[in-house]
Amino acid sequence: MSVAFFDVDETLITVKSMFAFLRHWLAENGDDGGEYARITDEIKQLAAAGTPREEINRHY
């Protein structure tokens, strides 16, 4: 059985669950933080450029 939990409106947990999960998943797969930084930088650039949230979520 697989389970996923995301608190999209931040009412249950104080961290951004999407990013906490991404950091964890990448670390479990050998990332030293570099890939996480690259991905989150891309997402920040997309957001700053006004990219719609739906597109950013697909990129994620």
C-alpha positions in Angstrom: 0.0 0.0 0.0 1.2 3.5 -0.8 0.2 6.7 0.9 0.8 10.4 0.1 0.0 13.4 2.3 0.0 17.0 1.1 -1.3 19.9 3.2 -1.9 22.3 0.3 -3.4 25.1 2.4 -0.9 24.7 5.3 -3.6 24.1 8.0 -2.0 21.0 9.5 1.8 21.4 9.2 4.1 24.4 9.0 6.4 23.3 6.2 5.6 23.4 2.5 4.9 19.7 2.2 5.6 19.6 -1.6 9.1 20.8 -1.0 9.8 18.8 2.1 8.7 15.7 0.3 10.9 16.6 -2.8 13.9 17.2 -0.6 13.4 13.9 1.2 12.8 11.9 -2.0 15.8 13.3 -3.7 18.0 12.7 -0.6 16.8 9.1 -0.5 17.9 8.8 -4.1 21.4 10.1 -3.5 21.0 13.9 -3.9 23.4 15.9 -1.9 21.2 19.0 -2.2 22.3 20.1 -5.6 19.4 18.7 -7.5 17.0 20.1 -5.0 18.5 23.5 -5.3 18.4 23.3 -9.1 14.7 22.3 -9.1 13.6 24.9 -6.5 15.5 27.6 -8.3 13.7 26.8 -11.5 10.3 26.9 -9.7 11.2 30.2 -8.1 12.1 31.6 -11.5 8.9 30.4 -13.1 6.9 31.9 -10.3 8.7 35.3 -10.5 8.1 35.3 -14.3 4.3 35.0 -13.6 3.9 31.4 -14.8 0.5 30.1 -13.8 0.5 27.9 -10.7 -0.9 25.0 -12.7 2.1 25.1 -15.0 4.5 25.3 -12.1 2.8 22.3 -10.5 3.2 20.3 -13.7 6.9 21.3 -13.8 7.3 20.1 -10.3 
